[in-house]
Amino acid sequence: MKAIQFSQYGKANVLEIKDVKIPTINAGQILVQVKAFGINPIDWKLRSGAIKAFIPLPLPFILGSEVSGIVMKVSDDVKHIKVGDNVYGRTQHAYAEYVSMDADKTQIIPAFLNFAEAASLPSGSQVAYSALKTMGNIQKNQKVLIHAGAGGVGTAAIQIAKYFGAHVTTTVSTSNIHLAKQLGADEIIDYRATSITTLEKDFDLILDSVGGQTQIDSWDLLKENGTLVSLVSDESAQFSPALNKEFHFMRGVQGNPFEVVNQLISARKIKPTIDQVYDFNDIAAAHIKSETGHVSGKLVIVI
Ligand SMILES: NC(=O)c1ccc[n+]([C@@H]2O[C@H](COP(=O)([O-])OP(=O)(O)OC[C@H]3O[C@@H](n4cnc5c(N)ncnc54)[C@H](OP(=O)(O)O)[C@@H]3O)[C@@H](O)[C@H]2O)c1
């Protein structure tokens, strides 16, 4: 099969299409013919070598953590998925024509989603659910601030926070104001025109996927006993006890929220937001776009 791999850390041009063996499956797994996969910032962070001290990779390496496709083989112990089903979920090594997946992290694609839309959903929506519900314990009528509401995580987070009945403020750049409105945000801050330090200081929960000064400024916007969940760093965690405010640095999806997230997707409470769809051969262009840090929704590769 064809797979996109890299044999050395570096820029997007280290990604190469190679012939490799089709993966084998173990107990609890299925083999999926890949129809689409999503691109996430972790992909180019891993590819560049920027985080190799924390997450060293065996090279050559095939990236890719979310996928959709058609089931080709099923391990004997898997009962809820059969050959021929259209499925989606989180996995590893999705930049390929075939991928093995854990059946318990895989779901049938709701009939109204195409493969590209389905592949765009698992990562951002499960991360957003974990951050808001599992870590942030979001509650009805709370005031929630979602930084970077236009990103892969942010677009899902706005919809999930609205599902839980929160009042949602989000930060975006000018071109994404309309998108944030469509997703249901109650208040939209153009972060380039308005400093977040001018916002009312009464948030119950803040989701930070930006870090740096944005994270530092967020402390002051939280109520006493409020919670700051960061996806990017714990650089200002030391402020937490003194301010009597809670801090979580979330690394990866917590638990396996895909069943509950799949219910929200099936009920159209979380809808896909796709910025751009690329061909398999255009992987370098997709990485270069993701590295700009200004994707509106998700980038997806179709095969
Ligand atoms: N720890 C974890 O478990 C975990 C999981 C997933 C993601 N992450 C991390 O979280 C970050 C976001 O991920 P993602 O998938 O959402 O990225 P993404 O899809 O690339 O989106 C990034 C978004 O950030 C917005 N943005 C950039 N600078 C901003 C600022 N100063 N204020 C507000 N918005 C800003 C951009 O929107 P505009 O064009 O409107 O500026 C863009 O839509 C990445 O660093 C990723 O690695 C961590």
The ligand as an SDF file (V2000), in Angstrom:
LIG
                    3D

 48 52  0  0  0  0  0  0  0  0999 V2000
   -2.8990   18.9990   24.7160 N   0  0  0  0  0  0  0  0  0  0  0  0
   -3.7760   18.4350   23.8990 C   0  0  0  0  0  0  0  0  0  0  0  0
   -4.3850   17.4150   24.2440 O   0  0  0  0  0  0  0  0  0  0  0  0
   -4.0560   19.0640   22.5580 C   0  0  0  0  0  0  0  0  0  0  0  0
   -5.0170   18.4950   21.7100 C   0  0  0  0  0  0  0  0  0  0  0  0
   -5.3230   19.1350   20.5090 C   0  0  0  0  0  0  0  0  0  0  0  0
   -4.6670   20.3220   20.1680 C   0  0  0  0  0  0  0  0  0  0  0  0
   -3.7030   20.8110   20.9900 N   0  0  0  0  0  0  0  0  0  0  0  0
   -3.0060   22.0570   20.6490 C   0  0  0  0  0  0  0  0  0  0  0  0
   -3.9560   23.1280   20.6850 O   0  0  0  0  0  0  0  0  0  0  0  0
   -3.6140   24.1000   19.7070 C   0  0  0  0  0  0  0  0  0  0  0  0
   -4.8250   24.3700   18.8070 C   0  0  0  0  0  0  0  0  0  0  0  0
   -5.1440   23.1740   18.1140 O   0  0  0  0  0  0  0  0  0  0  0  0
   -6.1540   23.2230   16.8810 P   0  0  0  0  0  0  0  0  0  0  0  0
   -6.2370   21.8680   16.3200 O   0  0  0  0  0  0  0  0  0  0  0  0
   -7.3980   23.9260   17.2800 O   0  0  0  0  0  0  0  0  0  0  0  0
   -5.3030   24.1900   15.8830 O   0  0  0  0  0  0  0  0  0  0  0  0
   -5.7170   24.8120   14.4920 P   0  0  0  0  0  0  0  0  0  0  0  0
   -6.8410   24.0550   13.9140 O   0  0  0  0  0  0  0  0  0  0  0  0
   -4.4690   24.9570   13.7160 O   0  0  0  0  0  0  0  0  0  0  0  0
   -6.2960   26.2570   14.8590 O   0  0  0  0  0  0  0  0  0  0  0  0
   -5.5300   27.2530   15.3880 C   0  0  0  0  0  0  0  0  0  0  0  0
   -6.4580   28.4710   15.5400 C   0  0  0  0  0  0  0  0  0  0  0  0
   -5.8490   29.4030   16.4160 O   0  0  0  0  0  0  0  0  0  0  0  0
   -6.3890   30.6750   16.0890 C   0  0  0  0  0  0  0  0  0  0  0  0
   -5.4850   31.6690   16.6670 N   0  0  0  0  0  0  0  0  0  0  0  0
   -4.1880   31.8780   16.3900 C   0  0  0  0  0  0  0  0  0  0  0  0
   -3.6880   32.8230   17.2280 N   0  0  0  0  0  0  0  0  0  0  0  0
   -4.7130   33.1990   18.0500 C   0  0  0  0  0  0  0  0  0  0  0  0
   -4.8360   34.1150   19.1400 C   0  0  0  0  0  0  0  0  0  0  0  0
   -3.7930   34.8580   19.5660 N   0  0  0  0  0  0  0  0  0  0  0  0
   -6.0340   34.2260   19.7640 N   0  0  0  0  0  0  0  0  0  0  0  0
   -7.0900   33.4970   19.3600 C   0  0  0  0  0  0  0  0  0  0  0  0
   -7.0400   32.6080   18.3250 N   0  0  0  0  0  0  0  0  0  0  0  0
   -5.8560   32.4520   17.7030 C   0  0  0  0  0  0  0  0  0  0  0  0
   -6.4920   30.6860   14.5820 C   0  0  0  0  0  0  0  0  0  0  0  0
   -7.6260   31.4310   14.2010 O   0  0  0  0  0  0  0  0  0  0  0  0
   -7.5350   32.8650   13.5020 P   0  0  0  0  0  0  0  0  0  0  0  0
   -7.1390   32.5790   12.0530 O   0  0  0  0  0  0  0  0  0  0  0  0
   -8.9070   33.4050   13.6630 O   0  0  0  0  0  0  0  0  0  0  0  0
   -6.4390   33.6160   14.1990 O   0  0  0  0  0  0  0  0  0  0  0  0
   -6.7390   29.1950   14.2440 C   0  0  0  0  0  0  0  0  0  0  0  0
   -8.0700   28.9710   13.8710 O   0  0  0  0  0  0  0  0  0  0  0  0
   -2.3950   23.5410   18.9410 C   0  0  0  0  0  0  0  0  0  0  0  0
   -1.2220   24.0940   19.4940 O   0  0  0  0  0  0  0  0  0  0  0  0
   -2.4560   22.0540   19.2300 C   0  0  0  0  0  0  0  0  0  0  0  0
   -1.2030   21.4140   19.1420 O   0  0  0  0  0  0  0  0  0  0  0  0
   -3.3840   20.2050   22.1620 C   0  0  0  0  0  0  0  0  0  0  0  0
  1  2  1  0
  2  3  2  0
  2  4  1  0
  4  5  1  0
  4 48  2  0
  5  6  2  0
  6  7  1  0
  7  8  2  0
  8  9  1  0
  8 48  1  0
  9 10  1  0
  9 46  1  0
 10 11  1  0
 11 12  1  0
 11 44  1  0
 12 13  1  0
 13 14  1  0
 14 15  2  0
 14 16  1  0
 14 17  1  0
 17 18  1  0
 18 19  2  0
 18 20  1  0
 18 21  1  0
 21 22  1  0
 22 23  1  0
 23 24  1  0
 23 42  1  0
 24 25  1  0
 25 26  1  0
 25 36  1  0
 26 27  1  0
 26 35  1  0
 27 28  2  0
 28 29  1  0
 29 30  1  0
 29 35  2  0
 30 31  1  0
 30 32  2  0
 32 33  1  0
 33 34  2  0
 34 35  1  0
 36 37  1  0
 36 42  1  0
 37 38  1  0
 38 39  2  0
 38 40  1  0
 38 41  1  0
 42 43  1  0
 44 45  1  0
 44 46  1  0
 46 47  1  0
M  CHG  2   8   1  16  -1
M  END
$$$$
